[in-house]
Amino acid sequence: MNTYWVYMMQSTNGRALYTGVTNDLIRRVGEHKEGKGSVFTAKYKCHKLVYFEEFGLIDHAINREKEIKNMTRAAKEELINTANPERNDLFGQ
């Protein structure tokens, strides 16, 4: 069985959020932290993993990523706060 993740990275100043999908969360977050993940995460220093969800099917993960990307900022903040109220970096946990 394959595993896919939808995740959100937060900038160091807390102003920017990046939502992505991957089949290897550890590798992908590592890339973001090294500034190699994407132009957006490198530019806005989105190096903190604050949220993720796991899926067994890529179609479900992609659909969820689209849902999250279409949410308002307030809805994204609420999603993060529900799962990770302390805004801890979840990478490596």
N, CA, C and O atoms as CSV, one atom per row, in Angstrom:
chain,resi,resn,atom,element,x,y,z
A,1,MET,N,N,0.835,-1.186,0.000
A,1,MET,CA,C,0.000,0.000,0.000
A,1,MET,C,C,0.882,1.253,0.000
A,1,MET,O,O,1.847,1.349,0.757
A,2,ASN,N,N,0.539,2.181,-0.840
A,2,ASN,CA,C,1.253,3.453,-0.894
A,2,ASN,C,C,0.677,4.418,0.126
A,2,ASN,O,O,-0.478,4.296,0.534
A,3,THR,N,N,1.490,5.370,0.529
A,3,THR,CA,C,1.065,6.393,1.472
A,3,THR,C,C,1.397,7.759,0.888
A,3,THR,O,O,2.468,7.965,0.317
A,4,TYR,N,N,0.466,8.680,1.042
A,4,TYR,CA,C,0.625,10.044,0.549
A,4,TYR,C,C,0.253,11.008,1.666
A,4,TYR,O,O,-0.581,10.697,2.516
A,5,TRP,N,N,0.869,12.163,1.656
A,5,TRP,CA,C,0.598,13.159,2.678
A,5,TRP,C,C,0.263,14.502,2.047
A,5,TRP,O,O,0.836,14.899,1.032
A,6,VAL,N,N,-0.676,15.185,2.676
A,6,VAL,CA,C,-0.929,16.602,2.425
A,6,VAL,C,C,-0.362,17.295,3.649
A,6,VAL,O,O,-0.588,16.856,4.777
A,7,TYR,N,N,0.370,18.372,3.432
A,7,TYR,CA,C,1.061,19.010,4.542
A,7,TYR,C,C,1.075,20.519,4.377
A,7,TYR,O,O,0.883,21.044,3.280
A,8,MET,N,N,1.309,21.207,5.494
A,8,MET,CA,C,1.464,22.657,5.471
A,8,MET,C,C,2.755,23.038,6.167
A,8,MET,O,O,3.068,22.569,7.262
A,9,MET,N,N,3.486,23.900,5.497
A,9,MET,CA,C,4.715,24.482,6.028
A,9,MET,C,C,4.431,25.938,6.364
A,9,MET,O,O,3.708,26.615,5.633
A,10,GLN,N,N,4.993,26.422,7.460
A,10,GLN,CA,C,4.812,27.813,7.895
A,10,GLN,C,C,6.149,28.537,7.846
A,10,GLN,O,O,7.194,27.952,8.132
A,11,SER,N,N,6.108,29.802,7.486
A,11,SER,CA,C,7.333,30.600,7.459
A,11,SER,C,C,7.809,30.882,8.878
A,11,SER,O,O,7.048,30.758,9.838
A,12,THR,N,N,9.058,31.257,8.995
A,12,THR,CA,C,9.639,31.515,10.306
A,12,THR,C,C,8.945,32.673,11.009
A,12,THR,O,O,8.881,32.692,12.239
A,13,ASN,N,N,8.422,33.640,10.254
A,13,ASN,CA,C,7.716,34.762,10.874
A,13,ASN,C,C,6.216,34.494,11.028
A,13,ASN,O,O,5.497,35.330,11.575
A,14,GLY,N,N,5.743,33.356,10.559
A,14,GLY,CA,C,4.345,32.969,10.719
A,14,GLY,C,C,3.387,33.578,9.719
A,14,GLY,O,O,2.183,33.339,9.804
A,15,ARG,N,N,3.876,34.349,8.784
A,15,ARG,CA,C,2.985,35.032,7.837
A,15,ARG,C,C,2.612,34.199,6.625
A,15,ARG,O,O,1.518,34.361,6.084
A,16,ALA,N,N,3.486,33.319,6.188
A,16,ALA,CA,C,3.232,32.545,4.966
A,16,ALA,C,C,2.954,31.084,5.301
A,16,ALA,O,O,3.560,30.508,6.205
A,17,LEU,N,N,2.022,30.501,4.549
A,17,LEU,CA,C,1.721,29.079,4.647
A,17,LEU,C,C,1.833,28.467,3.257
A,17,LEU,O,O,1.411,29.061,2.266
A,18,TYR,N,N,2.400,27.288,3.203
A,18,TYR,CA,C,2.527,26.554,1.949
A,18,TYR,C,C,1.846,25.207,2.134
A,18,TYR,O,O,2.074,24.532,3.138
A,19,THR,N,N,1.015,24.811,1.182
A,19,THR,CA,C,0.346,23.517,1.220
A,19,THR,C,C,0.857,22.678,0.064
A,19,THR,O,O,0.937,23.151,-1.070
A,20,GLY,N,N,1.204,21.432,0.355
A,20,GLY,CA,C,1.701,20.541,-0.685
A,20,GLY,C,C,1.244,19.120,-0.471
A,20,GLY,O,O,0.611,18.796,0.534
A,21,VAL,N,N,1.574,18.272,-1.435
A,21,VAL,CA,C,1.270,16.839,-1.371
A,21,VAL,C,C,2.533,16.082,-1.771
A,21,VAL,O,O,3.279,16.521,-2.646
A,22,THR,N,N,2.765,14.945,-1.124
A,22,THR,CA,C,3.976,14.164,-1.399
A,22,THR,C,C,3.747,12.695,-1.069
A,22,THR,O,O,2.814,12.344,-0.346
A,23,ASN,N,N,4.609,11.848,-1.609
A,23,ASN,CA,C,4.588,10.432,-1.240
A,23,ASN,C,C,5.720,10.095,-0.273
A,23,ASN,O,O,5.862,8.945,0.142
A,24,ASP,N,N,6.527,11.097,0.087
A,24,ASP,CA,C,7.632,10.901,1.032
A,24,ASP,C,C,7.764,12.170,1.878
A,24,ASP,O,O,8.516,13.081,1.532
A,25,LEU,N,N,7.043,12.218,2.963
A,25,LEU,CA,C,6.971,13.423,3.785
A,25,LEU,C,C,8.335,13.813,4.355
A,25,LEU,O,O,8.686,14.993,4.349
A,26,ILE,N,N,9.089,12.869,4.832
A,26,ILE,CA,C,10.391,13.182,5.433
A,26,ILE,C,C,11.334,13.810,4.404
A,26,ILE,O,O,11.979,14.823,4.673
A,27,ARG,N,N,11.402,13.198,3.231
A,27,ARG,CA,C,12.265,13.745,2.181
A,27,ARG,C,C,11.817,15.143,1.765
A,27,ARG,O,O,12.632,16.056,1.639
A,28,ARG,N,N,10.508,15.297,1.552
A,28,ARG,CA,C,9.985,16.568,1.044
A,28,ARG,C,C,10.169,17.694,2.057
A,28,ARG,O,O,10.573,18.794,1.681
A,29,VAL,N,N,9.885,17.448,3.313
A,29,VAL,CA,C,10.074,18.478,4.337
A,29,VAL,C,C,11.556,18.812,4.455
A,29,VAL,O,O,11.919,19.977,4.623
A,30,GLY,N,N,12.404,17.812,4.369
A,30,GLY,CA,C,13.844,18.056,4.376
A,30,GLY,C,C,14.260,18.976,3.247
A,30,GLY,O,O,15.096,19.859,3.442
A,31,GLU,N,N,13.688,18.781,2.071
A,31,GLU,CA,C,13.975,19.654,0.932
A,31,GLU,C,C,13.547,21.088,1.227
A,31,GLU,O,O,14.284,22.031,0.941
A,32,HIS,N,N,12.365,21.249,1.796
A,32,HIS,CA,C,11.896,22.599,2.146
A,32,HIS,C,C,12.843,23.245,3.151
A,32,HIS,O,O,13.195,24.416,3.014
A,33,LYS,N,N,13.248,22.491,4.146
A,33,LYS,CA,C,14.125,23.047,5.179
A,33,LYS,C,C,15.490,23.448,4.619
A,33,LYS,O,O,16.141,24.349,5.148
A,34,GLU,N,N,15.917,22.784,3.558
A,34,GLU,CA,C,17.190,23.112,2.917
A,34,GLU,C,C,17.047,24.220,1.876
A,34,GLU,O,O,18.028,24.623,1.251
A,35,GLY,N,N,15.807,24.712,1.692
A,35,GLY,CA,C,15.571,25.754,0.702
A,35,GLY,C,C,15.480,25.233,-0.713
A,35,GLY,O,O,15.563,26.009,-1.665
A,36,LYS,N,N,15.307,23.911,-0.869
A,36,LYS,CA,C,15.253,23.289,-2.187
A,36,LYS,C,C,13.861,22.771,-2.533
A,36,LYS,O,O,13.663,22.233,-3.623
A,37,GLY,N,N,12.903,22.920,-1.642
A,37,GLY,CA,C,11.581,22.330,-1.835
A,37,GLY,C,C,10.762,22.967,-2.921
A,37,GLY,O,O,10.145,22.268,-3.724
A,38,SER,N,N,10.742,24.266,-2.962
A,38,SER,CA,C,10.001,25.006,-3.974
A,38,SER,C,C,10.466,26.452,-3.930
A,38,SER,O,O,11.069,26.892,-2.951
A,39,VAL,N,N,10.186,27.173,-4.982
A,39,VAL,CA,C,10.553,28.591,-5.027
A,39,VAL,C,C,9.833,29.346,-3.903
A,39,VAL,O,O,10.437,30.180,-3.228
A,40,PHE,N,N,8.547,29.053,-3.706
A,40,PHE,CA,C,7.753,29.744,-2.685
A,40,PHE,C,C,8.318,29.506,-1.292
A,40,PHE,O,O,8.530,30.454,-0.536
A,41,THR,N,N,8.562,28.242,-0.949
A,41,THR,CA,C,9.037,27.952,0.411
A,41,THR,C,C,10.437,28.503,0.640
A,41,THR,O,O,10.770,28.902,1.756
A,42,ALA,N,N,11.253,28.529,-0.394
A,42,ALA,CA,C,12.595,29.110,-0.260
A,42,ALA,C,C,12.504,30.622,-0.088
A,42,ALA,O,O,13.183,31.189,0.768
A,43,LYS,N,N,11.675,31.278,-0.892
A,43,LYS,CA,C,11.541,32.739,-0.835
A,43,LYS,C,C,10.985,33.209,0.504
A,43,LYS,O,O,11.479,34.176,1.084
A,44,TYR,N,N,9.951,32.517,0.993
A,44,TYR,CA,C,9.275,32.952,2.219
A,44,TYR,C,C,9.742,32.193,3.460
A,44,TYR,O,O,9.156,32.338,4.532
A,45,LYS,N,N,10.781,31.395,3.321
A,45,LYS,CA,C,11.386,30.654,4.432
A,45,LYS,C,C,10.362,29.801,5.194
A,45,LYS,O,O,10.290,29.832,6.423
A,46,CYS,N,N,9.580,29.045,4.430
A,46,CYS,CA,C,8.598,28.126,5.021
A,46,CYS,C,C,9.328,26.837,5.384
A,46,CYS,O,O,9.386,25.900,4.588
A,47,HIS,N,N,9.877,26.800,6.578
A,47,HIS,CA,C,10.720,25.694,7.006
A,47,HIS,C,C,10.134,24.902,8.167
A,47,HIS,O,O,10.789,23.998,8.686
A,48,LYS,N,N,8.931,25.220,8.577
A,48,LYS,CA,C,8.345,24.590,9.765
A,48,LYS,C,C,7.107,23.781,9.369
A,48,LYS,O,O,6.120,24.341,8.891
A,49,LEU,N,N,7.164,22.462,9.569
A,49,LEU,CA,C,6.020,21.603,9.301
A,49,LEU,C,C,5.021,21.761,10.443
A,49,LEU,O,O,5.309,21.386,11.580
A,50,VAL,N,N,3.847,22.316,10.140
A,50,VAL,CA,C,2.863,22.573,11.194
A,50,VAL,C,C,1.612,21.705,11.075
A,50,VAL,O,O,0.792,21.676,11.993
A,51,TYR,N,N,1.455,20.992,9.947
A,51,TYR,CA,C,0.241,20.206,9.755
A,51,TYR,C,C,0.484,19.148,8.686
A,51,TYR,O,O,1.187,19.395,7.706
A,52,PHE,N,N,-0.106,17.958,8.883
A,52,PHE,CA,C,-0.113,16.960,7.820
A,52,PHE,C,C,-1.266,15.994,8.016
A,52,PHE,O,O,-1.754,15.797,9.128
A,53,GLU,N,N,-1.691,15.393,6.908
A,53,GLU,CA,C,-2.713,14.352,6.879
A,53,GLU,C,C,-2.182,13.225,6.014
A,53,GLU,O,O,-1.462,13.474,5.048
A,54,GLU,N,N,-2.525,11.997,6.343
A,54,GLU,CA,C,-2.068,10.813,5.617
A,54,GLU,C,C,-3.214,10.205,4.812
A,54,GLU,O,O,-4.356,10.167,5.271
A,55,PHE,N,N,-2.895,9.729,3.603
A,55,PHE,CA,C,-3.885,9.126,2.712
A,55,PHE,C,C,-3.312,7.870,2.077
A,55,PHE,O,O,-2.098,7.746,1.921
A,56,GLY,N,N,-4.171,6.952,1.718
A,56,GLY,CA,C,-3.762,5.734,1.042
A,56,GLY,C,C,-3.856,5.831,-0.469
A,56,GLY,O,O,-3.249,5.031,-1.181
A,57,LEU,N,N,-4.609,6.799,-0.963
A,57,LEU,CA,C,-4.778,6.977,-2.405
A,57,LEU,C,C,-4.354,8.382,-2.813
A,57,LEU,O,O,-4.713,9.359,-2.156
A,58,ILE,N,N,-3.597,8.481,-3.890
A,58,ILE,CA,C,-3.110,9.775,-4.348
A,58,ILE,C,C,-4.265,10.704,-4.725
A,58,ILE,O,O,-4.192,11.908,-4.476
A,59,ASP,N,N,-5.322,10.167,-5.317
A,59,ASP,CA,C,-6.462,11.010,-5.702
A,59,ASP,C,C,-7.074,11.696,-4.484
A,59,ASP,O,O,-7.453,12.865,-4.554
A,60,HIS,N,N,-7.171,10.976,-3.375
A,60,HIS,CA,C,-7.721,11.562,-2.155
A,60,HIS,C,C,-6.805,12.659,-1.626
A,60,HIS,O,O,-7.271,13.707,-1.180
A,61,ALA,N,N,-5.508,12.411,-1.679
A,61,ALA,CA,C,-4.542,13.405,-1.205
A,61,ALA,C,C,-4.596,14.668,-2.072
A,61,ALA,O,O,-4.598,15.782,-1.548
A,62,ILE,N,N,-4.638,14.497,-3.368
A,62,ILE,CA,C,-4.696,15.653,-4.271
A,62,ILE,C,C,-5.980,16.445,-4.060
A,62,ILE,O,O,-5.958,17.676,-4.042
A,63,ASN,N,N,-7.093,15.744,-3.900
A,63,ASN,CA,C,-8.364,16.437,-3.649
A,63,ASN,C,C,-8.318,17.216,-2.345
A,63,ASN,O,O,-8.817,18.339,-2.275
A,64,ARG,N,N,-7.725,16.634,-1.314
A,64,ARG,CA,C,-7.626,17.326,-0.028
A,64,ARG,C,C,-6.699,18.533,-0.134
A,64,ARG,O,O,-6.983,19.584,0.440
A,65,GLU,N,N,-5.602,18.391,-0.858
A,65,GLU,CA,C,-4.699,19.521,-1.067
A,65,GLU,C,C,-5.453,20.675,-1.727
A,65,GLU,O,O,-5.302,21.829,-1.326
A,66,LYS,N,N,-6.255,20.366,-2.725
A,66,LYS,CA,C,-7.042,21.399,-3.411
A,66,LYS,C,C,-8.037,22.049,-2.448
A,66,LYS,O,O,-8.216,23.267,-2.466
A,67,GLU,N,N,-8.685,21.235,-1.605
A,67,GLU,CA,C,-9.618,21.774,-0.610
A,67,GLU,C,C,-8.919,22.768,0.310
A,67,GLU,O,O,-9.417,23.869,0.547
A,68,ILE,N,N,-7.765,22.369,0.820
A,68,ILE,CA,C,-7.030,23.229,1.751
A,68,ILE,C,C,-6.569,24.499,1.049
A,68,ILE,O,O,-6.680,25.588,1.612
A,69,LYS,N,N,-6.057,24.378,-0.162
A,69,LYS,CA,C,-5.597,25.557,-0.894
A,69,LYS,C,C,-6.738,26.540,-1.161
A,69,LYS,O,O,-6.510,27.745,-1.269
A,70,ASN,N,N,-7.958,26.029,-1.266
A,70,ASN,CA,C,-9.116,26.896,-1.507
A,70,ASN,C,C,-9.737,27.457,-0.233
A,70,ASN,O,O,-10.666,28.261,-0.304
A,71,MET,N,N,-9.242,27.050,0.917
A,71,MET,CA,C,-9.747,27.563,2.198
A,71,MET,C,C,-9.286,29.005,2.409
A,71,MET,O,O,-8.288,29.450,1.843
A,72,THR,N,N,-10.031,29.705,3.225
A,72,THR,CA,C,-9.585,31.032,3.647
A,72,THR,C,C,-8.400,30.867,4.593
A,72,THR,O,O,-8.152,29.784,5.122
A,73,ARG,N,N,-7.693,31.940,4.789
A,73,ARG,CA,C,-6.561,31.899,5.729
A,73,ARG,C,C,-7.064,31.510,7.117
A,73,ARG,O,O,-6.424,30.720,7.811
A,74,ALA,N,N,-8.202,32.061,7.522
A,74,ALA,CA,C,-8.756,31.757,8.841
A,74,ALA,C,C,-9.075,30.262,8.982
A,74,ALA,O,O,-8.840,29.674,10.037
A,75,ALA,N,N,-9.603,29.656,7.929
A,75,ALA,CA,C,-9.925,28.226,7.974
A,75,ALA,C,C,-8.648,27.386,8.060
A,75,ALA,O,O,-8.612,26.382,8.771
A,76,LYS,N,N,-7.606,27.792,7.340
A,76,LYS,CA,C,-6.326,27.079,7.417
A,76,LYS,C,C,-5.742,27.193,8.821
A,76,LYS,O,O,-5.231,26.218,9.373
A,77,GLU,N,N,-5.822,28.390,9.391
A,77,GLU,CA,C,-5.312,28.605,10.749
A,77,GLU,C,C,-6.060,27.723,11.743
A,77,GLU,O,O,-5.447,27.140,12.637
A,78,GLU,N,N,-7.371,27.620,11.595
A,78,GLU,CA,C,-8.180,26.791,12.488
A,78,GLU,C,C,-7.807,25.312,12.342
A,78,GLU,O,O,-7.724,24.592,13.338
A,79,LEU,N,N,-7.585,24.865,11.122
A,79,LEU,CA,C,-7.174,23.487,10.877
A,79,LEU,C,C,-5.855,23.189,11.589
A,79,LEU,O,O,-5.719,22.159,12.250
A,80,ILE,N,N,-4.903,24.080,11.454
A,80,ILE,CA,C,-3.610,23.910,12.122
A,80,ILE,C,C,-3.789,23.954,13.636
A,80,ILE,O,O,-3.259,23.100,14.346
A,81,ASN,N,N,-4.526,24.934,14.130
A,81,ASN,CA,C,-4.708,25.098,15.573
A,81,ASN,C,C,-5.412,23.917,16.216
A,81,ASN,O,O,-5.147,23.591,17.373
A,82,THR,N,N,-6.304,23.273,15.479
A,82,THR,CA,C,-7.007,22.098,16.012
A,82,THR,C,C,-6.036,20.930,16.193
A,82,THR,O,O,-6.092,20.222,17.198
A,83,ALA,N,N,-5.153,20.733,15.223
A,83,ALA,CA,C,-4.227,19.598,15.263
A,83,ALA,C,C,-2.920,19.906,15.987
A,83,ALA,O,O,-2.294,19.011,16.556
A,84,ASN,N,N,-2.506,21.185,15.966
A,84,ASN,CA,C,-1.189,21.557,16.484
A,84,ASN,C,C,-1.259,22.952,17.113
A,84,ASN,O,O,-0.661,23.894,16.594
A,85,PRO,N,N,-1.985,23.089,18.225
A,85,PRO,CA,C,-2.209,24.418,18.813
A,85,PRO,C,C,-0.938,25.147,19.236
A,85,PRO,O,O,-0.922,26.377,19.287
A,86,GLU,N,N,0.113,24.415,19.536
A,86,GLU,CA,C,1.370,25.043,19.950
A,86,GLU,C,C,2.228,25.460,18.753
A,86,GLU,O,O,3.255,26.119,18.912
A,87,ARG,N,N,1.795,25.069,17.559
A,87,ARG,CA,C,2.545,25.349,16.327
A,87,ARG,C,C,3.964,24.789,16.390
A,87,ARG,O,O,4.918,25.405,15.915
A,88,ASN,N,N,4.076,23.603,16.988
A,88,ASN,CA,C,5.371,22.930,17.032
A,88,ASN,C,C,5.770,22.495,15.625
A,88,ASN,O,O,4.911,22.249,14.778
A,89,ASP,N,N,7.055,22.403,15.385
A,89,ASP,CA,C,7.551,21.842,14.139
A,89,ASP,C,C,7.393,20.328,14.249
A,89,ASP,O,O,8.060,19.695,15.067
A,90,LEU,N,N,6.527,19.752,13.442
A,90,LEU,CA,C,6.199,18.337,13.529
A,90,LEU,C,C,7.217,17.451,12.819
A,90,LEU,O,O,7.097,16.226,12.855
A,91,PHE,N,N,8.192,18.037,12.188
A,91,PHE,CA,C,9.218,17.269,11.489
A,91,PHE,C,C,10.038,16.477,12.497
A,91,PHE,O,O,10.597,17.030,13.444
A,92,GLY,N,N,10.093,15.186,12.273
A,92,GLY,CA,C,10.877,14.319,13.149
A,92,GLY,C,C,10.115,13.792,14.346
A,92,GLY,O,O,10.673,13.074,15.176
A,93,GLN,N,N,8.835,14.145,14.443
A,93,GLN,CA,C,8.043,13.649,15.577
A,93,GLN,C,C,7.198,12.481,15.164
A,93,GLN,O,O,6.463,11.930,15.984
